[in-house]
Amino acid sequence: MNILLVHAHPEPQSLNGSLKDFSVKRLEKAGHVVQVSDLYAMHWKATLDVDDSTDRRADTRFDPSLDSRRAFESGTQSQDIAREQDKLRWADALILQFPLWWFSMPAILKGWVERVYAYGFAYGVGEHSDSHWGDRYGEGTLAGKRAMLIVTAGGWESHYGPRGINGPIDDILFPIQHGILYYPGFDVLPPFVVYRTSRMDEARFSGICDALGQRLDDLWKTTPIPFRPQNAGAYDIPKLTLRPDIAPDRSGFAAHIA
Ligand SMILES: Cc1cc2nc3c(=O)[nH]c(=O)nc-3n(C[C@H](O)[C@H](O)[C@H](O)COP(=O)(O)OP(=O)(O)OC[C@H]3O[C@@H](n4cnc5c(N)ncnc54)[C@H](O)[C@@H]3O)c2cc1C
């Protein structure tokens, strides 16, 4: 299988750098082909702006969505964006690996998503009708591929528990797992999270690698998070609210998981 690992940490000798190196070795040893987009090493341009297409006219108003669509459709996207889209088309699975920074992904990785997820590629795909609101949330360009997060966090596991001060980790990662990965079609596997990173020694690191190695070995066996598909009948279209008879006692993020 082909695996794209997008890595967002500025220091190769960091914990994230070590986990990335471990993951690549483990996956290659299992016979997979791995490409790494090491965003800091690539000097990835994080901001979405007028320079993202090669034929931008200076005298017209920049529209982030429409200019993205025009560049995608006309083959005038900047090369770095097109290369990452090719990697996504090539990949059977995507791994996003990053430290939790301010309860989300580092800005450089957010910028990878904003720029690579072009209009016509990751959104604005498919027809809109009374029963089908575009190919998204379970359908889309990246349907049939798997995705997983590898995340490290300074906070303790209990801080991210059901009643933890930071909020449950599933809630914190929901915008990434549901909004960024499930939206363009990925089947999203449960995340691999390392907590309390300041308390690391060789023994703990070794145990973490064992657990991570198992998750990587099981990449094609693990059951994805059962997010509800948008166009399969659970949502009223075009309101896009869950039907009243589905999980009537639930609201918020959890309601969108079957
Ligand atoms: C801007 C910013 C925002 C943050 N926001 C949050 C937040 O919202 N929530 C939160 O919980 N945390 C937050 N943190 C903390 C952050 O999540 C952790 O610092 C980060 O996850 C640690 O990952 P790292 O790769 O940088 O680890 P490192 O600091 O590189 O390493 C952590 C420990 O692992 C050890 N280590 C590294 N490699 C190995 C190895 N091969 N073998 C054995 N030991 C090793 C190191 O010696 C060190 O003790 C934030 C930090 C920053 C800088």
The ligand as a Gaussian input file, in Angstrom:
#p B3LYP/6-31G(d) Opt

LIG

0 1
 C        2.961000      26.693000      20.842000
 C        2.637000      25.502000      21.711000
 C        1.320000      25.235000      22.004000
 C        0.992000      24.104000      22.767000
 N       -0.325000      23.848000      23.022000
 C       -0.660000      22.732000      23.679000
 C       -2.016000      22.380000      23.869000
 O       -2.930000      23.070000      23.422000
 N       -2.304000      21.260000      24.572000
 C       -1.326000      20.459000      25.081000
 O       -1.643000      19.435000      25.702000
 N       -0.020000      20.752000      24.896000
 C        0.324000      21.856000      24.212000
 N        1.652000      22.127000      23.982000
 C        2.651000      21.130000      24.367000
 C        2.992000      20.268000      23.138000
 O        1.874000      19.545000      22.726000
 C        4.149000      19.321000      23.456000
 O        5.258000      20.119000      23.787000
 C        4.474000      18.461000      22.260000
 O        3.405000      17.594000      21.963000
 C        5.696000      17.613000      22.537000
 O        6.114000      17.026000      21.327000
 P        7.597000      17.279000      20.788000
 O        7.800000      16.442000      19.594000
 O        7.835000      18.742000      20.648000
 O        8.396000      16.693000      22.022000
 P        9.861000      16.993000      22.565000
 O        9.821000      18.197000      23.420000
 O       10.848000      16.946000      21.465000
 O       10.081000      15.724000      23.463000
 C        9.287000      15.409000      24.580000
 C       10.095000      14.465000      25.464000
 O       10.355000      13.279000      24.746000
 C       11.745000      12.975000      24.808000
 N       12.132000      12.282000      23.583000
 C       12.178000      12.757000      22.321000
 N       12.605000      11.813000      21.480000
 C       12.849000      10.700000      22.228000
 C       13.332000       9.401000      21.926000
 N       13.663000       9.048000      20.702000
 N       13.479000       8.534000      22.955000
 C       13.133000       8.869000      24.206000
 N       12.689000      10.102000      24.557000
 C       12.546000      11.002000      23.568000
 C       12.431000      14.339000      24.935000
 O       13.700000      14.202000      25.508000
 C       11.471000      15.053000      25.841000
 O       11.688000      14.751000      27.194000
 C        2.012000      23.265000      23.245000
 C        3.352000      23.555000      22.970000
 C        3.654000      24.654000      22.195000
 C        5.097000      24.948000      21.867000

